[in-house]
Amino acid sequence: MPFLLSCCAILAAALVWQARRHAGLRKEWRAEVENIGQEHANTERALEAHRDAMLNALSDPLFLVDSDGVIRFANVSAGELFRGRTLLNRRLREVFLDERLSAPILDAIAGQSRLTLDVILPRQASPLGSEDHRGETAWVVDAAPITSMPSENNLTCVTLRD
């Protein structure tokens, strides 16, 4: 009987030791998972900053528009073109007031298709506003879905050239 008690005591001690060891490892793993999550978030922020810097270097106005027609990114040139207007998180129709610009882009977004279109607008209807009321402005509109980026809300890249 003493042998059996000794074996039980040894097994109980081993079980307690394993439980403590397991708790310590679990704490280390949680810290490691949290660290990996933080590194991932930092990497995402760095990639977004890099993307923004590249897109802001373009001289043409560029927008990233989600599948609901909401502008999620506008480069510096887009901000200059639509100066004084808020662009981010606004519907494309609210920014591109003339249907000749907004409707084909929204159709391309809905169909996840590419679009290249020449649009001629009276000066008052152009994105430049009413700097000069005479004449017309010609715009080349390009829209293409970004298919290589997994996203909850598919993005379409839209550029304007005058």
C-alpha positions in Angstrom: 0.0 0.0 0.0 2.8 2.5 0.8 4.1 1.8 -2.7 0.8 2.7 -4.2 0.6 5.9 -2.2 4.1 6.9 -3.3 3.1 6.4 -6.9 0.0 8.4 -6.5 2.0 11.2 -4.8 4.5 11.2 -7.6 1.8 11.2 -10.3 0.0 14.1 -8.5 3.3 16.1 -8.3 3.9 15.5 -12.0 0.4 16.5 -12.8 0.7 19.8 -10.8 4.1 20.5 -12.5 2.6 19.9 -16.0 -0.4 22.1 -15.2 1.9 24.9 -14.1 4.2 24.4 -17.1 1.2 24.4 -19.4 -0.2 27.6 -17.9 3.2 29.3 -18.4 3.4 28.2 -22.0 -0.2 29.4 -22.6 0.7 32.8 -21.2 3.8 32.9 -23.5 1.7 31.9 -26.5 -0.9 34.6 -25.8 1.9 37.2 -25.6 3.3 35.9 -28.9 0.0 36.0 -30.7 -0.6 39.6 -29.4 2.9 40.5 -30.7 2.2 39.0 -34.1 -1.1 40.9 -34.3 0.7 44.1 -33.5 3.4 43.4 -36.1 0.7 42.7 -38.7 -1.1 46.0 -37.9 2.2 47.9 -38.2 2.9 46.2 -41.5 -0.6 47.1 -42.8 -0.1 50.7 -41.8 3.3 50.8 -43.5 1.9 49.3 -46.7 -1.0 51.8 -46.7 1.4 54.7 -46.3 3.6 53.3 -49.1 0.5 52.9 -51.4 -0.7 56.4 -50.6 2.7 57.9 -51.3 2.9 56.2 -54.7 -0.7 57.2 -55.7 -0.1 60.7 -54.5 2.9 61.0 -56.8 0.6 60.6 -59.8 -0.3 63.8 -61.7 -3.7 62.5 -62.7 -6.6 62.6 -60.2 -7.1 59.0 -58.9 -9.9 57.6 -56.8 -10.4 54.2 -55.2 -14.2 53.6 -55.1 -15.8 50.7 -53.3 -18.7 48.5 -54.7 -21.2 50.8 -53.1 -19.9 53.8 -55.1 -18.2 55.4 -52.0 -14.8 57.1 -52.5 -12.3 55.3 -50.1 -9.2 57.1 -51.3 -8.5 60.2 -53.4 -4.9 61.2 -54.3 -3.5 64.8 -53.9 -4.3 65.6 -57.6 -8.0 64.6 -57.1 -8.1 66.9 -54.0 -6.7 69.7 -56.2 -9.2 69.1 -58.9 -12.1 69.2 -56.5 -10.6 71.8 -54.2 -12.8 72.8 -51.4 -14.9 69.6 -51.5 -14.8 66.7 -49.2 -14.1 63.6 -51.2 -13.4 60.7 -48.8 -16.4 58.6 -47.7 -18.7 60.4 -50.1 -20.7 58.8 -52.9 -19.3 59.2 -56.3 -22.6 60.9 -57.5 -22.2 63.6 -54.7 -18.7 64.4 -56.0 -19.1 63.9 -59.8 -22.2 66.0 -60.1 -22.7 65.5 -63.8 -24.3 62.1 -64.7 -22.1 61.9 -67.9 -19.2 61.3 -65.6 -20.7 59.4 -62.7 -23.2 57.0 -64.4 -20.7 55.1 -66.7 -18.2 54.8 -63.7 -21.0 53.4 -61.5 -22.0 51.0 -64.3 -18.4 49.8 -64.5 -18.2 49.3 -60.8 -21.5 47.4 -60.7 -20.4 45.1 -63.6 -16.8 44.8 -62.3 -15.7 45.8 -65.8 -13.0 48.1 -67.3 -14.0 51.4 -68.8 -12.3 54.0 -70.9 -14.5 56.9 -72.0 -14.1 60.3 -73.5 -16.6 62.8 -72.0 -17.0 66.4 -73.2 -18.7 68.7 -70.7 -19.6 72.4 -70.8 -17.1 74.3 -68.6 -19.7 74.9 -65.9 -20.4 71.1 -65.6 -16.7 70.1 -65.4 -15.0 69.1 -62.1 -13.0 72.3 -62.4 -16.2 74.3 -61.5 -17.0 77.7 -62.9 -13.5 79.3 -63.4 -14.5 80.1 -66.9 -18.0 79.7 -68.2 -17.2 79.6 -71.9 -16.2 76.6 -73.9 -16.0 72.9 -73.1 -13.6 70.5 -71.3 -12.7 67.1 -72.6 -12.1 64.3 -70.0 -10.8 60.8 -70.4 -12.3 58.6 -67.7 -10.6 55.3 -66.9 -12.1 52.8 -64.4 -10.9 49.3 -63.7 -11.6 46.9 -60.9 -8.7 45.9 -58.6 -9.0 42.2 -58.9 -5.7 41.2 -57.3 -6.6 42.6 -53.9 -8.8 40.5 -51.7 -11.2 42.8 -50.0 -14.5 42.7 -48.2 -15.6 45.6 -50.5 -14.1 45.4 -54.0 -12.4 48.5 -55.1 -12.3 50.1 -58.5 -9.5 52.5 -59.5 -10.8 55.6 -61.3 -8.6 58.2 -63.0 -9.5 61.4 -64.8 -7.5 63.2 -67.5 -8.3 66.5 -69.0 
